[in-house]
Amino acid sequence: MSDWFTVNHISEDTHIISEYRHWEETHSYLLIGTEKALLIDTGLGICNIYDEVRKLTDKPVTAVATHIHWDHIGGHKYFPDFYAHENELDWLGGEFPLTMEQIKGMVADRCDLPEGYDVDRYEFFQGTPSRVLKDKDAIGIGGRVLQVLHTPGHSPGHMCFYEKERGWLFTGDLVYKDTLFAYYPSTDPEAYLKSIERVAALPVKRVFPAHHSLDIHPEILLRMQDAFRQLKAENKLHHGGGIFEYGDFAIWV
């Protein structure tokens, strides 16, 4: 299982841990401060992300998920110190709106699973966070501070994390190159637009998405904002609206 993760180094104190053998191509981000480290999203949970983190830092690690979907909290079981948004605590307590059979189906779908891996043993993480986050909270790790931005739309408690000093924005599932999902019953297309408008107004220098291509630049925030605004103007920004293509991304509502 040693080749499950791919590690890229943004800087000496920031690393990307990716899972390219699954169709979602999930990225987790390890930010290392002078006092502790922060792991933004913990991936699919198919292999042990803790072992990869320990190769990169020996500092205490706090995990924080951009949102409580199975592909972002799979490795939370290795990090008892974790944070979550107040609007998704119910999903950590047994009220996630998908069945385990549906989740297992997505784990196995279009995935080069490790030899000997039994998807029937896959579990959806449940637990109580050590800190409950809300909009505009700050997460300090020693010499680095992340601002919590509540950015609902893809999910009720979705968060982006903005490191103002560097102009870095960690966008979770709000922004990435591919199809943006706003069609689930638990999504809110109108809230998605407002969240895009919020991050598009920031002086962002680098964008770090949770999925797919890492070749992504801040200008995409304005293009996504324009696309969502256009759908709203055309009365298409609602569930059942369809899939709309915009070159390097699409919107599914």
VEXDREN-2710 file (C-alpha; in Angstrom, 1 decimal):
% VEXDREN-2710
k/r/px/py/pz
1/MET/0.0/0.0/0.0
2/SER/3.1/2.3/0.0
3/ASP/2.2/3.7/-3.4
4/TRP/-1.4/4.7/-2.5
5/PHE/-0.4/8.3/-1.5
6/THR/1.5/10.8/-3.6
7/VAL/3.2/13.6/-1.7
8/ASN/4.0/17.0/-3.1
9/HIS/5.8/19.8/-1.3
10/ILE/4.5/23.4/-1.6
11/SER/7.1/24.7/0.8
12/GLU/9.2/23.5/3.7
13/ASP/6.1/23.8/6.0
14/THR/3.3/22.9/3.7
15/HIS/2.7/19.5/1.9
16/ILE/0.0/17.9/-0.2
17/ILE/-1.0/14.3/0.3
18/SER/-2.9/13.0/-2.7
19/GLU/-4.9/9.9/-3.5
20/TYR/-4.7/9.6/-7.3
21/ARG/-5.7/5.9/-7.5
22/HIS/-9.3/6.9/-6.8
23/TRP/-11.4/8.8/-9.3
24/GLU/-12.0/11.7/-6.9
25/GLU/-8.2/12.4/-6.7
26/THR/-8.5/13.7/-3.2
27/HIS/-6.0/16.1/-1.8
28/SER/-5.2/16.6/1.9
29/TYR/-3.0/19.5/3.1
30/LEU/-0.5/19.4/5.9
31/LEU/0.4/22.8/7.3
32/ILE/3.2/22.9/9.8
33/GLY/3.5/25.7/12.4
34/THR/6.1/26.3/15.1
35/GLU/3.8/24.7/17.7
36/LYS/1.7/22.1/15.9
37/ALA/0.5/21.0/12.5
38/LEU/-2.9/21.2/10.9
39/LEU/-4.1/18.5/8.4
40/ILE/-6.9/19.9/6.2
41/ASP/-9.0/16.9/5.3
42/THR/-7.8/13.4/5.9
43/GLY/-8.8/11.7/2.6
44/LEU/-10.6/8.5/1.9
45/GLY/-9.5/6.3/4.7
46/ILE/-8.5/3.5/2.4
47/CYS/-4.9/3.6/3.6
48/ASN/-3.3/5.1/6.7
49/ILE/-2.6/8.8/6.1
50/TYR/-1.2/9.1/9.6
51/ASP/1.9/7.2/8.5
52/GLU/2.5/9.7/5.7
53/VAL/2.0/12.7/8.0
54/ARG/4.5/11.3/10.5
55/LYS/7.1/11.2/7.7
56/LEU/6.7/14.9/7.3
57/THR/6.4/16.2/10.9
58/ASP/6.8/15.0/14.5
59/LYS/4.7/17.9/15.9
60/PRO/1.2/17.3/17.4
61/VAL/-1.4/17.2/14.6
62/THR/-4.9/18.5/14.5
63/ALA/-7.2/17.4/11.7
64/VAL/-9.9/19.7/10.3
65/ALA/-12.3/18.7/7.5
66/THR/-13.6/21.2/5.0
67/HIS/-16.8/19.3/5.4
68/ILE/-18.1/16.0/6.7
69/HIS/-18.2/13.9/3.5
70/TRP/-16.7/10.4/3.5
71/ASP/-13.8/11.3/1.2
72/HIS/-12.7/14.1/3.5
73/ILE/-12.9/12.4/6.9
74/GLY/-11.7/8.9/6.1
75/GLY/-8.5/9.3/8.1
76/HIS/-10.0/11.1/11.0
77/LYS/-9.9/7.9/13.0
78/TYR/-6.1/8.4/13.3
79/PHE/-6.5/12.0/14.7
80/PRO/-8.4/12.2/18.0
81/ASP/-7.8/16.0/18.0
82/PHE/-10.1/17.2/15.2
83/TYR/-12.3/20.2/14.5
84/ALA/-15.6/20.4/12.7
85/HIS/-18.2/23.0/11.8
86/GLU/-21.2/23.4/14.0
87/ASN/-23.7/22.8/11.1
88/GLU/-22.5/19.3/10.5
89/LEU/-22.2/17.8/13.9
90/ASP/-25.2/15.7/13.3
91/TRP/-23.4/14.0/10.4
92/LEU/-20.7/13.0/12.8
93/GLY/-23.4/11.5/15.1
94/GLY/-25.1/9.1/12.7
95/GLU/-27.4/11.3/10.6
96/PHE/-25.4/11.4/7.4
97/PRO/-27.9/11.3/4.5
98/LEU/-26.4/8.4/2.6
99/THR/-26.4/4.7/3.5
100/MET/-23.3/2.7/4.1
101/GLU/-24.0/0.7/1.0
102/GLN/-24.1/3.9/-1.1
103/ILE/-20.8/5.1/0.4
104/LYS/-19.1/1.8/-0.1
105/GLY/-20.2/1.9/-3.7
106/MET/-18.5/5.2/-4.2
107/VAL/-15.3/4.0/-2.5
108/ALA/-15.0/1.1/-4.9
109/ASP/-16.1/2.9/-8.0
110/ARG/-13.4/3.7/-10.5
111/CYS/-10.7/2.9/-8.0
112/ASP/-7.5/0.9/-8.1
113/LEU/-7.9/-0.5/-4.6
114/PRO/-4.9/-1.8/-2.8
115/GLU/-4.4/-5.6/-3.1
116/GLY/-6.3/-7.4/-0.4
117/TYR/-8.4/-4.4/0.6
118/ASP/-11.9/-5.3/1.6
119/VAL/-14.3/-2.5/0.9
120/ASP/-17.0/-4.2/3.0
121/ARG/-15.0/-3.2/6.1
122/TYR/-15.1/0.4/5.2
123/GLU/-16.6/2.6/7.9
124/PHE/-17.9/6.2/7.9
125/PHE/-16.1/8.1/10.6
126/GLN/-18.2/9.1/13.6
127/GLY/-17.0/11.2/16.6
128/THR/-17.0/14.3/18.7
129/PRO/-14.7/17.1/17.7
130/SER/-12.3/18.7/20.2
131/ARG/-13.4/22.1/18.9
132/VAL/-16.5/23.2/17.1
133/LEU/-15.9/25.9/14.5
134/LYS/-18.0/28.8/13.2
135/ASP/-17.5/31.5/10.6
136/LYS/-14.6/33.9/11.2
137/ASP/-12.9/31.7/13.8
138/ALA/-9.1/31.5/13.7
139/ILE/-6.9/28.5/13.9
140/GLY/-3.4/29.2/15.1
141/ILE/-0.6/26.6/14.8
142/GLY/2.3/28.8/15.8
143/GLY/3.5/31.4/13.4
144/ARG/0.6/30.7/11.0
145/VAL/-3.1/31.5/11.3
146/LEU/-5.9/30.1/9.2
147/GLN/-9.2/32.1/9.0
148/VAL/-12.3/29.9/9.0
149/LEU/-14.8/30.9/6.2
150/HIS/-18.2/29.3/6.4
151/THR/-18.9/28.6/2.7
152/PRO/-22.1/26.5/2.5
153/GLY/-23.5/25.3/-0.8
154/HIS/-21.8/22.0/-1.4
155/SER/-22.7/21.0/2.2
156/PRO/-24.3/22.9/5.1
157/GLY/-21.1/23.3/7.1
158/HIS/-18.6/23.5/4.3
159/MET/-15.5/25.6/5.2
160/CYS/-12.7/27.2/3.3
161/PHE/-9.5/28.1/5.1
162/TYR/-7.7/31.4/4.3
163/GLU/-4.1/32.0/5.3
164/LYS/-4.1/35.8/4.9
165/GLU/-0.4/36.3/5.4
166/ARG/0.4/34.2/2.3
167/GLY/-2.9/34.8/0.4
168/TRP/-3.5/31.1/0.3
169/LEU/-7.0/29.7/0.0
170/PHE/-7.8/26.0/0.8
171/THR/-11.1/25.6/-1.0
172/GLY/-12.3/22.0/-0.2
173/ASP/-15.1/21.1/-2.6
174/LEU/-16.2/24.7/-3.2
175/VAL/-13.7/25.3/-6.0
176/TYR/-11.8/22.8/-8.1
177/LYS/-11.4/22.0/-11.8
178/ASP/-14.1/19.4/-12.8
179/THR/-17.8/19.2/-12.1
180/LEU/-18.9/21.1/-9.0
181/PHE/-21.7/19.2/-7.2
182/ALA/-24.7/21.3/-6.0
183/TYR/-27.4/18.8/-6.9
184/TYR/-27.6/16.6/-3.8
185/PRO/-30.6/17.2/-1.5
186/SER/-28.2/18.4/1.1
187/THR/-26.7/21.0/-1.2
188/ASP/-27.9/24.6/-1.7
189/PRO/-27.2/26.2/-5.1
190/GLU/-28.1/29.7/-3.9
191/ALA/-25.8/29.5/-0.9
192/TYR/-23.1/28.1/-3.3
193/LEU/-23.3/31.4/-5.3
194/LYS/-22.9/33.5/-2.1
195/SER/-19.9/31.4/-1.0
196/ILE/-18.2/31.8/-4.4
197/GLU/-18.8/35.5/-4.3
198/ARG/-17.3/35.7/-0.8
199/VAL/-14.0/33.9/-1.8
200/ALA/-13.8/35.7/-5.1
201/ALA/-13.6/39.0/-3.2
202/LEU/-10.5/38.0/-1.3
203/PRO/-7.0/38.9/-2.4
204/VAL/-6.1/35.3/-3.1
205/LYS/-2.6/34.4/-4.5
206/ARG/-2.9/30.7/-4.6
207/VAL/-5.8/28.2/-4.7
208/PHE/-5.5/24.8/-3.2
209/PRO/-8.5/22.5/-4.1
210/ALA/-9.6/19.2/-2.5
211/HIS/-9.8/17.3/-5.8
212/HIS/-8.3/16.8/-9.2
213/SER/-5.8/19.2/-10.9
214/LEU/-3.5/21.3/-8.8
215/ASP/-2.8/23.5/-11.8
216/ILE/-5.5/26.0/-10.6
217/HIS/-5.2/29.8/-10.3
218/PRO/-7.2/32.6/-8.5
219/GLU/-8.7/33.8/-11.8
220/ILE/-11.0/30.7/-11.7
221/LEU/-12.8/32.2/-8.7
222/LEU/-14.1/35.1/-10.8
223/ARG/-15.0/32.8/-13.7
224/MET/-17.0/30.6/-11.3
225/GLN/-18.7/33.6/-9.8
226/ASP/-19.7/34.8/-13.3
227/ALA/-21.0/31.3/-14.2
228/PHE/-23.2/31.0/-11.0
229/ARG/-24.5/34.6/-11.5
230/GLN/-25.4/33.7/-15.1
231/LEU/-27.3/30.6/-13.9
232/LYS/-29.2/32.7/-11.3
233/ALA/-30.1/35.3/-13.9
234/GLU/-31.4/32.6/-16.2
235/ASN/-33.4/31.0/-13.4
236/LYS/-31.4/27.8/-13.6
237/LEU/-29.7/27.9/-10.2
238/HIS/-31.9/25.3/-8.6
239/HIS/-32.0/21.6/-8.1
240/GLY/-32.8/19.8/-11.3
241/GLY/-31.4/22.6/-13.4
242/GLY/-28.9/20.4/-15.1
243/ILE/-25.2/20.2/-15.8
244/PHE/-23.6/23.3/-17.3
245/GLU/-20.1/23.3/-18.9
246/TYR/-17.6/26.1/-18.7
247/GLY/-14.4/24.7/-20.1
248/ASP/-12.2/23.5/-17.3
249/PHE/-15.1/23.2/-14.8
250/ALA/-18.9/22.4/-14.8
251/ILE/-21.7/23.1/-12.4
252/TRP/-24.3/20.4/-11.6
253/VAL/-27.4/21.6/-10.0
END
